[in-house]
């Protein structure tokens, strides 16, 4: 990182000169840094300008979740650009990766119960802007029908991307069959619009040293709350207590296990598109399970 960029970020964050920088990690599209001065410390993400929208969307998601006043997210300090680089500055939180399932489940349910925004014509599902799911663009054009939204903004684009990436055969054949069956899978379910985190795996949740749950790296939109619950079980880390605690605040609707597979198919397809054929077997197994349950 050059001095000009360092100074621009320090000014945006309200730091004086002689701040201490330490590189703490990296993603596929940028670096992560610690920025500290005396008793203040922040977490800084960088991305090249061709990925800069990702950081602006992350800031937008953090604002949205914070506005519900239900679950902790890192405070947003600054987001901006300098030269060919973009940056996001958030508060540094001392966390443990272990997730307190009881506290996190209840807090997430309260977030889902908070009144969400709606589209310009009162549409119930979508968001005011497109954003990102990992390194993949995520379309959020508003729709008043959840089944239509999930088919046209989630599964269909991922299947099209998988085909462009060379994943054809059973992925496309069974994927098209699932798309055709979505009305029978989802329209009987009265999905209530909720603000959702959108990418809630264990790597995007933790517990503060105080014991308070915290979530971050959101891919927010207004959707069926079950998309978040489903993803917490996809890669582990949340545990049974999480779902039980969530249910004490807002019981999960009947038929959820099948919808869990449908919703997690979106993330498995995204992982297939981002990381390659190592995810193909899980995609194929999930498609087969959905089709078998609806045959």
C-alpha positions in Angstrom: 0.0 0.0 0.0 1.5 3.4 -1.0 1.7 6.3 1.3 -0.9 8.4 -0.5 -3.5 5.7 0.0 -2.5 5.2 3.6 -2.9 9.0 4.3 -6.3 9.1 2.5 -7.7 6.3 4.6 -6.3 7.8 7.8 -8.0 11.1 7.0 -11.3 9.4 6.2 -11.1 7.5 9.5 -10.3 10.6 11.5 -6.8 9.5 12.4 -3.8 11.8 12.9 -0.4 11.1 11.5 1.8 8.2 12.6 -0.9 5.6 12.7 0.2 2.0 12.8 -0.6 -0.3 9.9 -0.4 -4.1 9.9 -1.5 -6.4 7.2 -3.8 -9.1 8.6 -5.1 -11.0 5.7 -6.3 -11.1 2.1 -9.2 -12.2 -0.1 -9.3 -13.1 -3.8 -9.8 -9.4 -4.6 -8.0 -7.4 -1.9 -6.1 -7.1 1.3 -7.1 -6.6 4.9 -5.3 -4.4 7.4 -5.3 -3.3 11.0 -5.2 0.5 11.5 -4.4 1.6 15.0 -3.4 4.7 17.0 -3.3 4.8 20.7 -6.6 3.4 22.0 -8.3 3.3 18.6 -8.2 0.4 16.2 -10.0 -0.3 13.0 -10.2 -3.0 10.4 -9.6 -1.9 6.8 -10.5 -3.8 3.6 -9.0 -2.8 0.3 -10.0 -3.7 -3.3 -9.0 -2.5 -6.7 -11.5 -0.2 -8.4 -12.8 -2.9 -10.6 -14.1 -4.6 -7.4 -14.8 -1.5 -5.5 -18.6 -1.8 -5.6 -18.2 -4.9 -3.4 -17.0 -2.7 -0.5 -19.7 -0.1 -1.0 -22.3 -2.9 -1.0 -20.9 -4.3 2.1 -21.1 -0.9 3.8 -24.7 -0.7 2.6 -25.5 -4.1 4.2 -23.9 -3.2 7.5 -26.0 0.0 7.7 -29.1 -2.0 6.9 -28.5 -4.6 9.6 -27.4 -2.0 12.2 -30.6 0.0 11.6 -32.7 -2.9 12.9 -31.0 -2.6 16.4 -31.3 -6.3 16.9 -27.9 -7.9 16.3 -24.4 -6.5 16.5 -22.4 -5.7 13.3 -19.1 -3.8 13.1 -19.7 -0.1 13.1 -19.0 1.6 9.8 -16.3 4.2 9.9 -15.6 5.1 6.3 -16.0 3.8 2.8 -14.5 5.5 -0.3 -11.9 5.5 -3.1 -8.5 6.9 -3.7 -6.7 6.5 -7.0 -7.3 3.0 -8.3 -8.1 1.6 -4.9 -11.3 1.5 -2.8 -11.5 1.0 0.9 -13.8 0.1 3.7 -13.0 1.0 7.3 -15.0 -0.6 10.2 -14.4 -0.9 13.9 -12.0 -3.6 15.1 -13.8 -6.2 17.2 -12.1 -8.7 19.5 -13.9 -11.9 18.7 -13.8 -15.6 19.2 -14.8 -17.8 16.2 -17.0 -20.0 18.4 -20.6 -19.1 17.9 -23.0 -18.9 20.9 -25.9 -20.7 19.2 -28.4 -19.6 21.9 -27.6 -15.9 21.7 -27.1 -15.8 17.9 -30.3 -17.7 17.2 -32.5 -15.4 19.2 -30.8 -12.3 17.9 -31.1 -13.4 14.3 -34.9 -14.1 14.7 -35.3 -10.6 16.1 -33.5 -9.2 13.0 -35.8 -11.1 10.7 -38.9 -9.8 12.6 -37.8 -6.2 12.1 -39.9 -4.3 9.5 -38.0 -4.5 6.2 -38.1 -1.9 3.4 -40.1 -2.6 0.3 -39.8 -1.7 -3.4 -40.9 1.5 -5.1 -44.3 0.0 -5.9 -44.6 -1.9 -2.6 -42.9 -5.0 -3.9 -42.0 -7.3 -1.0 -38.8 -9.1 -2.1 -35.5 -7.6 -3.4 -33.2 -4.7 -2.5 -32.6 -1.1 -3.7 -29.4 -2.1 -5.5 -27.7 -5.2 -6.8 -24.8 -6.5 -4.6 -22.5 -9.5 -4.3 -22.5 -13.0 -3.0 -18.8 -13.6 -2.4 -17.2 -12.7 -5.8 -20.3 -13.2 -7.8 -22.7 -10.4 -8.6 -26.2 -10.8 -7.1 -29.3 -9.3 -8.8 -31.9 -7.9 -6.5 -34.6 -6.3 -8.7 -37.8 -6.1 -6.7 -40.6 -8.6 -7.1 -43.8 -9.1 -5.2 -43.6 -12.9 -5.6 -41.0 -14.8 -3.6 -40.9 -17.8 -6.0 -40.4 -15.6 -9.0 -37.6 -13.7 -7.2 -35.8 -16.8 -6.1 -36.0 -18.4 -9.5 -35.1 -15.4 -11.6 -32.6 -13.6 -9.3 -31.0 -16.5 -7.6 -31.1 -20.0 -9.1 -31.4 -19.2 -12.8 -28.4 -16.8 -13.0 -26.2 -19.3 -11.1 -27.2 -22.2 -13.5 -26.5 -19.9 -16.5 -23.1 -19.1 -15.0 -22.4 -22.8 -14.4 -23.2 -23.6 -18.0 -20.9 -20.8 -19.1 -18.2 -22.3 -16.9 -18.5 -25.7 -18.5 -20.7 -27.4 -15.9 -23.3 -29.0 -18.1 -24.8 -32.5 -18.1 -26.8 -33.4 -15.0 -26.2 -30.0 -13.4 -28.1 -28.3 -16.2 -30.6 -31.0 -16.9 -31.6 -31.4 -13.2 -31.3 -27.7 -12.5 -33.8 -26.9 -15.2 -36.2 -29.5 -13.7 -35.9 -27.9 -10.3 -36.6 -24.5 -11.8 -39.8 -25.9 -13.4 -40.9 -27.3 -10.0 -40.2 -24.2 -7.9 -43.9 -23.1 -7.9 -44.9 -26.4 -6.3 -41.9 -26.1 -3.9 -42.4 -22.5 -2.8 -45.8 -21.1 -3.6 -47.6 -23.1 -0.8 -45.1 -21.6 1.6 -46.2 -18.1 2.8 -42.8 -16.5 2.9 -42.8 -13.4 5.0 -40.4 -10.7 3.8 -37.5 -10.2 6.1 -34.2 -8.4 5.9 -31.7 -11.3 5.5 -27.9 -11.4 5.9 -27.7 -13.4 2.7 -24.4 -15.1 3.3 -24.6 -16.4 6.8 -22.0 -19.2 7.1 -19.9 -19.6 10.2 -17.1 -17.5 8.7 -19.3 -14.5 8.8 -20.4 -14.9 12.4 -18.6 -14.9 15.7 -18.9 -14.0 19.4 -17.5 -10.9 21.1 -15.4 -11.4 24.2 -18.4 -10.0 26.1 -20.5 -13.0 24.8 -22.5 -10.9 22.4 -23.1 -12.4 18.9 -21.8 -10.5 15.9 -22.3 -10.9 12.1 -20.5 -9.3 9.2 -19.7 -9.5 5.5 -23.4 -9.3 4.5 -25.1 -9.8 1.1 -28.4 -8.3 2.2 -31.8 -8.3 0.6 -35.4 -8.7 1.6 -36.3 -12.4 1.3 -37.5 -15.5 3.1 -35.9 -15.6 6.5 -35.3 -19.3 5.9 -32.5 -18.6 3.5 -30.3 -17.5 6.4 -31.4 -20.4 8.6 -30.6 -22.8 5.8 -27.1 -21.5 5.2 -26.2 -21.8 8.9 -26.4 -25.5 8.5 -24.6 -25.8 5.1 -21.0 -25.6 6.3 -21.4 -26.2 10.0 -20.4 -24.1 13.0 -23.8 -23.0 14.4 -25.0 -26.2 16.0 -28.5 -27.5 17.0 -28.9 -24.9 19.8 -28.9 -22.1 17.3 -32.0 -23.5 15.4 -33.8 -24.3 18.7 -33.1 -20.8 20.1 -34.3 -19.2 16.8 -37.5 -21.2 17.0 -38.2 -19.9 20.5 -38.4 -16.4 19.1 -40.1 -17.3 15.8 -41.0 -20.9 15.0 -39.8 -22.3 11.7 -42.6 -23.3 9.3 -43.5 -26.8 8.3 -41.8 -28.2 5.2 -38.6 -26.4 6.0 -36.2 -29.3 5.3 -37.1 -29.4 1.6 -36.9 -25.6 1.3 -33.5 -25.8 3.1 -32.1 -27.8 0.2 -33.6 -25.5 -2.4 -32.2 -22.4 -0.7 -28.7 -24.0 -0.2 -28.6 -25.0 -3.8 -28.0 -21.3 -4.6 -24.9 -21.2 -2.4 -23.6 -24.6 -3.6 -23.9 -23.4 -7.2 -22.1 -20.2 -6.3 -19.3 -22.2 -4.8 -19.2 -24.4 -7.9 -18.9 -21.2 -10.0 -16.3 -19.6 -7.8 -14.1 -22.5 -6.7 -14.6 -25.2 -9.3 -15.5 -28.9 -9.7 -14.9 -29.8 -6.1 -18.4 -28.7 -5.4 -20.0 -30.5 -8.3 -20.9 -33.7 -6.4 -22.7 -31.7 -3.7 -24.6 -29.7 -6.3 -25.7 -33.0 -8.1 -26.6 -34.6 -4.8 -28.8 -31.7 -3.7 -30.5 -31.5 -7.1 -31.3 -35.2 -6.9 -32.6 -34.9 -3.4 -34.9 -32.1 -4.3 -36.2 -33.9 -7.4 -36.8 -37.1 -5.5 -38.8 -35.3 -2.8 -41.0 -33.7 -5.5 -41.3 -36.6 -7.9 
